[in-house]
Amino acid sequence: MNALLITGTDTDAGKTVLTTALIAYWQTYCKTRSLGVMKPIQSGTGDRELYDRLFSLDQTLDELNPLYFEAPIAPPLAAEKEGKRIKLEKVWQSFERLCQTRDWVLVEALGGLGSPITRETTVADLAWDWRIPTVLVVPVKLGAIGQAVANVALARSRRVHLKGIVLNCVKLCSDDDVENWAPVDLIESLTSVPVLGLIPHLSDPTDLVKLAQVASGLDLERLIPLS
């Protein structure tokens, strides 16, 4: 499939930083090929507004984000507050259209891999239902190893095609911090999933030149269709 789902261990893990880095890289180095970006469901102001402001995507807000709710809470609760239902068929149709018309489609999930989409399904279920390759963002902090192990176990239980893990320094962290909190060799040993790179802490996460540089330091052969 010509698409990639970016999910994380939880909210604020760094999904948006990885997504913006990959978009910046694509628009810098893959200019001859078309890119589609999607935030399937959004509750409250956030990523769709950021992507619309930072990038020229040639997409409407509805294509960028098919389902939107005002309240910044879990989608099933936000939908109930507005007297609406979550129409996953609409989201799927938007995704399918993008896959048919773009060379590559980048999808940023809401919340974490276990975040609810409806009262019966999670992001992990969506990843399996859509058969979409997925990358897991793990923030570098105390407890990162356990979060990585637990989320990989969830992914396996839902049969998610997990391509790899990307570590993200949400806060400024030293090499020692990374080694003590999120050692690559231990995470790979416990999960049997490759770590595809580390995103350093970014003082300005909207600097497109820096974001493209950050993406170039990742294992792009596993993340981006380079040819």
BALUM-442238 format. One record per residue (C-alpha): residue number from 1; residue in one letter; x, y, z. Coordinates in Angstrom, 3 decimals. Layout:
N
+-------+-------+----------+----------+----------+
: kolza : vexdo :        X :        Y :        Z :
+-------+-------+----------+----------+----------+
:   NUM :     a :        X :        Y :        Z :
...
+-------+-------+----------+----------+----------+
END
This chain:
227
+-------+-------+----------+----------+----------+
: kolza : vexdo :        X :        Y :        Z :
+-------+-------+----------+----------+----------+
:     1 :     m :    0.000 :    0.000 :    0.000 :
:     2 :     n :    1.221 :    3.514 :   -0.830 :
:     3 :     a :    0.445 :    4.842 :    2.655 :
:     4 :     l :    1.892 :    5.050 :    6.149 :
:     5 :     l :    0.086 :    5.470 :    9.467 :
:     6 :     i :    1.910 :    7.338 :   12.214 :
:     7 :     t :    0.745 :    6.479 :   15.696 :
:     8 :     g :    2.254 :    6.721 :   19.152 :
:     9 :     t :    2.249 :    5.336 :   22.647 :
:    10 :     d :   -0.033 :    8.141 :   23.810 :
:    11 :     t :   -1.052 :   11.756 :   23.226 :
:    12 :     d :    1.937 :   14.109 :   22.828 :
:    13 :     a :    4.309 :   11.247 :   22.006 :
:    14 :     g :    5.541 :   13.120 :   18.943 :
:    15 :     k :    3.336 :   11.935 :   16.082 :
:    16 :     t :    2.949 :   15.451 :   14.712 :
:    17 :     v :    6.695 :   16.118 :   14.754 :
:    18 :     l :    7.383 :   12.944 :   12.772 :
:    19 :     t :    4.529 :   13.655 :   10.368 :
:    20 :     t :    5.671 :   17.226 :    9.688 :
:    21 :     a :    9.271 :   16.043 :    9.282 :
:    22 :     l :    8.260 :   13.475 :    6.656 :
:    23 :     i :    6.068 :   15.989 :    4.820 :
:    24 :     a :    8.910 :   18.525 :    4.836 :
:    25 :     y :   11.335 :   15.923 :    3.502 :
:    26 :     w :    8.925 :   14.777 :    0.785 :
:    27 :     q :    8.194 :   18.313 :   -0.401 :
:    28 :     t :   11.916 :   19.111 :   -0.424 :
:    29 :     y :   13.337 :   16.002 :   -2.088 :
:    30 :     c :   10.400 :   14.264 :   -3.819 :
:    31 :     k :    8.907 :   17.257 :   -5.637 :
:    32 :     t :    8.023 :   15.327 :   -8.777 :
:    33 :     r :    5.669 :   13.022 :   -6.888 :
:    34 :     s :    2.384 :   13.862 :   -5.206 :
:    35 :     l :    1.661 :   13.583 :   -1.488 :
:    36 :     g :   -1.608 :   13.257 :    0.382 :
:    37 :     v :   -1.914 :   13.954 :    4.107 :
:    38 :     m :   -4.762 :   12.912 :    6.363 :
:    39 :     k :   -5.837 :   13.313 :    9.970 :
:    40 :     p :   -8.797 :   10.905 :    9.870 :
:    41 :     i :  -10.519 :   12.199 :   12.999 :
:    42 :     q :   -9.740 :   15.319 :   15.019 :
:    43 :     s :  -11.280 :   16.592 :   18.234 :
:    44 :     g :  -10.573 :   20.255 :   18.891 :
:    45 :     t :   -8.163 :   22.606 :   17.109 :
:    46 :     g :   -4.829 :   21.029 :   16.256 :
:    47 :     d :   -3.037 :   19.176 :   13.489 :
:    48 :     r :   -5.229 :   19.925 :   10.489 :
:    49 :     e :   -4.811 :   23.658 :   11.107 :
:    50 :     l :   -1.048 :   23.216 :   11.525 :
:    51 :     y :   -0.647 :   21.255 :    8.292 :
:    52 :     d :   -2.838 :   23.692 :    6.389 :
:    53 :     r :   -0.686 :   26.584 :    7.638 :
:    54 :     l :    2.751 :   25.020 :    7.140 :
:    55 :     f :    2.374 :   23.227 :    3.812 :
:    56 :     s :    0.923 :   23.648 :    0.335 :
:    57 :     l :   -0.931 :   20.354 :    0.144 :
:    58 :     d :   -3.507 :   21.013 :   -2.570 :
:    59 :     q :   -6.190 :   19.546 :   -0.311 :
:    60 :     t :   -9.374 :   20.906 :    1.206 :
:    61 :     l :   -9.775 :   20.828 :    5.000 :
:    62 :     d :  -12.376 :   18.097 :    4.524 :
:    63 :     e :   -9.877 :   15.972 :    2.574 :
:    64 :     l :   -7.235 :   16.667 :    5.198 :
:    65 :     n :   -9.587 :   15.860 :    8.070 :
:    66 :     p :  -12.841 :   14.088 :    7.112 :
:    67 :     l :  -14.291 :   13.987 :   10.641 :
:    68 :     y :  -13.988 :   16.935 :   13.029 :
:    69 :     f :  -15.499 :   17.527 :   16.466 :
:    70 :     e :  -15.272 :   20.674 :   18.556 :
:    71 :     a :  -14.555 :   19.204 :   22.000 :
:    72 :     p :  -10.876 :   18.205 :   22.574 :
:    73 :     i :  -11.769 :   14.816 :   24.046 :
:    74 :     a :  -11.953 :   11.214 :   22.812 :
:    75 :     p :  -13.908 :   11.067 :   19.514 :
:    76 :     p :  -16.775 :    8.824 :   20.718 :
:    77 :     l :  -17.398 :   11.204 :   23.612 :
:    78 :     a :  -17.031 :   14.315 :   21.447 :
:    79 :     a :  -19.462 :   12.895 :   18.884 :
:    80 :     e :  -22.026 :   12.117 :   21.566 :
:    81 :     k :  -21.793 :   15.656 :   22.932 :
:    82 :     e :  -22.632 :   16.990 :   19.459 :
:    83 :     g :  -25.379 :   14.459 :   18.828 :
:    84 :     k :  -23.455 :   12.914 :   15.942 :
:    85 :     r :  -22.141 :    9.508 :   15.034 :
:    86 :     i :  -18.666 :    8.621 :   13.832 :
:    87 :     k :  -18.988 :    7.820 :   10.141 :
:    88 :     l :  -15.940 :    5.660 :    9.488 :
:    89 :     e :  -17.173 :    4.913 :    5.974 :
:    90 :     k :  -16.686 :    8.614 :    5.135 :
:    91 :     v :  -13.141 :    8.505 :    6.490 :
:    92 :     w :  -12.345 :    5.331 :    4.538 :
:    93 :     q :  -13.688 :    6.812 :    1.297 :
:    94 :     s :  -11.522 :    9.910 :    1.735 :
:    95 :     f :   -8.487 :    7.746 :    2.412 :
:    96 :     e :   -9.200 :    5.541 :   -0.602 :
:    97 :     r :   -9.522 :    8.571 :   -2.889 :
:    98 :     l :   -6.190 :    9.929 :   -1.696 :
:    99 :     c :   -4.488 :    6.574 :   -2.271 :
:   100 :     q :   -5.872 :    6.490 :   -5.807 :
:   101 :     t :   -4.776 :   10.022 :   -6.712 :
:   102 :     r :   -1.481 :   10.479 :   -4.815 :
:   103 :     d :    1.850 :    8.703 :   -5.018 :
:   104 :     w :    2.030 :    8.458 :   -1.241 :
:   105 :     v :   -0.382 :    9.133 :    1.616 :
:   106 :     l :    0.684 :   10.007 :    5.143 :
:   107 :     v :   -1.900 :    9.436 :    7.867 :
:   108 :     e :   -1.514 :   10.759 :   11.398 :
:   109 :     a :   -3.578 :    8.865 :   13.936 :
:   110 :     l :   -5.350 :   10.449 :   16.858 :
:   111 :     g :   -3.958 :    9.860 :   20.346 :
:   112 :     g :   -2.115 :    6.581 :   20.833 :
:   113 :     l :   -2.390 :    3.105 :   19.371 :
:   114 :     g :   -4.975 :    2.203 :   22.011 :
:   115 :     s :   -6.982 :    5.439 :   21.710 :
:   116 :     p :  -10.694 :    4.921 :   21.025 :
:   117 :     i :  -12.173 :    5.802 :   17.646 :
:   118 :     t :  -15.622 :    4.511 :   18.516 :
:   119 :     r :  -16.891 :    2.752 :   21.635 :
:   120 :     e :  -15.884 :   -0.548 :   20.025 :
:   121 :     t :  -12.693 :    0.242 :   18.080 :
:   122 :     t :   -9.243 :    1.751 :   18.612 :
:   123 :     v :   -6.515 :    3.165 :   16.386 :
:   124 :     a :   -4.965 :   -0.313 :   16.320 :
:   125 :     d :   -8.209 :   -1.717 :   14.914 :
:   126 :     l :   -8.253 :    0.962 :   12.213 :
:   127 :     a :   -4.661 :    0.109 :   11.248 :
:   128 :     w :   -5.678 :   -3.527 :   10.728 :
:   129 :     d :   -8.974 :   -2.741 :    9.017 :
:   130 :     w :   -7.222 :   -0.467 :    6.522 :
:   131 :     r :   -4.237 :   -2.856 :    6.177 :
:   132 :     i :   -1.993 :    0.196 :    6.468 :
:   133 :     p :    1.703 :   -0.066 :    7.382 :
:   134 :     t :    2.319 :    1.669 :   10.692 :
:   135 :     v :    5.156 :    3.328 :   12.588 :
:   136 :     l :    5.065 :    3.780 :   16.368 :
:   137 :     v :    6.463 :    6.949 :   17.981 :
:   138 :     v :    7.851 :    6.431 :   21.495 :
:   139 :     p :    8.799 :    9.488 :   23.590 :
:   140 :     v :   12.192 :    9.353 :   25.280 :
:   141 :     k :   11.419 :    9.472 :   28.989 :
:   142 :     l :   11.421 :    7.255 :   32.039 :
:   143 :     g :    9.052 :    4.363 :   31.259 :
:   144 :     a :    9.702 :    4.438 :   27.507 :
:   145 :     i :   10.841 :    0.815 :   27.419 :
:   146 :     g :    7.652 :   -0.445 :   29.047 :
:   147 :     q :    5.502 :    1.733 :   26.790 :
:   148 :     a :    7.250 :    0.394 :   23.711 :
:   149 :     v :    6.809 :   -3.219 :   24.816 :
:   150 :     a :    3.134 :   -2.749 :   25.732 :
:   151 :     n :    2.239 :   -0.961 :   22.504 :
:   152 :     v :    4.040 :   -3.475 :   20.307 :
:   153 :     a :    2.124 :   -6.227 :   22.120 :
:   154 :     l :   -1.128 :   -4.366 :   21.399 :
:   155 :     a :   -0.144 :   -3.976 :   17.754 :
:   156 :     r :    0.563 :   -7.691 :   17.452 :
:   157 :     s :   -2.707 :   -8.642 :   19.116 :
:   158 :     r :   -4.547 :   -6.514 :   16.529 :
:   159 :     r :   -2.376 :   -7.809 :   13.645 :
:   160 :     v :   -1.020 :   -4.354 :   12.832 :
:   161 :     h :    1.756 :   -4.252 :   10.221 :
:   162 :     l :    4.279 :   -2.412 :   12.394 :
:   163 :     k :    7.232 :   -1.256 :   10.291 :
:   164 :     g :    9.252 :    0.147 :   13.156 :
:   165 :     i :    9.648 :    2.475 :   16.104 :
:   166 :     v :   10.841 :    6.094 :   16.072 :
:   167 :     l :   12.115 :    7.579 :   19.327 :
:   168 :     n :   11.280 :   11.216 :   20.020 :
:   169 :     c :   12.895 :   13.626 :   22.471 :
:   170 :     v :    9.807 :   15.540 :   23.553 :
:   171 :     k :   12.033 :   17.466 :   25.945 :
:   172 :     l :   15.742 :   18.259 :   25.680 :
:   173 :     c :   17.633 :   15.042 :   26.414 :
:   174 :     s :   21.285 :   14.021 :   26.399 :
:   175 :     d :   22.852 :   10.904 :   24.907 :
:   176 :     d :   22.952 :    9.491 :   28.438 :
:   177 :     d :   19.215 :   10.161 :   28.845 :
:   178 :     v :   18.480 :    8.265 :   25.645 :
:   179 :     e :   20.700 :    5.378 :   26.687 :
:   180 :     n :   19.169 :    5.204 :   30.168 :
:   181 :     w :   15.512 :    5.749 :   29.259 :
:   182 :     a :   15.162 :    4.342 :   25.739 :
:   183 :     p :   18.153 :    2.163 :   24.822 :
:   184 :     v :   17.747 :    1.039 :   21.240 :
:   185 :     d :   19.283 :   -2.408 :   21.699 :
:   186 :     l :   17.031 :   -3.273 :   24.647 :
:   187 :     i :   13.857 :   -2.010 :   22.962 :
:   188 :     e :   14.655 :   -3.988 :   19.814 :
:   189 :     s :   15.505 :   -7.089 :   21.864 :
:   190 :     l :   12.251 :   -6.960 :   23.841 :
:   191 :     t :    9.957 :   -6.087 :   20.932 :
:   192 :     s :   11.683 :   -7.632 :   17.883 :
:   193 :     v :   10.796 :   -4.379 :   16.088 :
:   194 :     p :   13.504 :   -2.178 :   14.533 :
:   195 :     v :   14.111 :    1.323 :   15.862 :
:   196 :     l :   14.202 :    3.542 :   12.778 :
:   197 :     g :   15.848 :    6.553 :   14.346 :
:   198 :     l :   15.705 :    9.311 :   16.915 :
:   199 :     i :   14.087 :   12.729 :   16.595 :
:   200 :     p :   16.058 :   15.268 :   18.657 :
:   201 :     h :   14.286 :   17.910 :   20.689 :
:   202 :     l :   13.315 :   20.779 :   18.369 :
:   203 :     s :   13.178 :   24.305 :   19.757 :
:   204 :     d :   11.078 :   25.292 :   16.731 :
:   205 :     p :    9.002 :   22.329 :   15.497 :
:   206 :     t :    7.731 :   24.432 :   12.557 :
:   207 :     d :   11.174 :   25.011 :   10.988 :
:   208 :     l :   10.704 :   23.141 :    7.702 :
:   209 :     v :   14.394 :   23.089 :    6.799 :
:   210 :     k :   15.285 :   21.561 :   10.164 :
:   211 :     l :   12.376 :   19.123 :    9.953 :
:   212 :     a :   13.564 :   17.867 :    6.562 :
:   213 :     q :   17.061 :   17.421 :    7.999 :
:   214 :     v :   15.639 :   15.463 :   10.935 :
:   215 :     a :   13.741 :   13.167 :    8.566 :
:   216 :     s :   16.889 :   12.546 :    6.525 :
:   217 :     g :   18.493 :   11.067 :    9.642 :
:   218 :     l :   15.837 :    8.370 :    9.951 :
:   219 :     d :   15.738 :    4.992 :    8.206 :
:   220 :     l :   13.859 :    6.399 :    5.225 :
:   221 :     e :   14.022 :    3.175 :    3.228 :
:   222 :     r :   11.497 :    1.719 :    5.681 :
:   223 :     l :    9.398 :    4.887 :    5.925 :
:   224 :     i :    9.209 :    6.537 :    2.502 :
:   225 :     p :    8.859 :    5.023 :   -1.000 :
:   226 :     l :   12.067 :    6.585 :   -2.330 :
:   227 :     s :   11.793 :    5.124 :   -5.825 :
+-------+-------+----------+----------+----------+
END
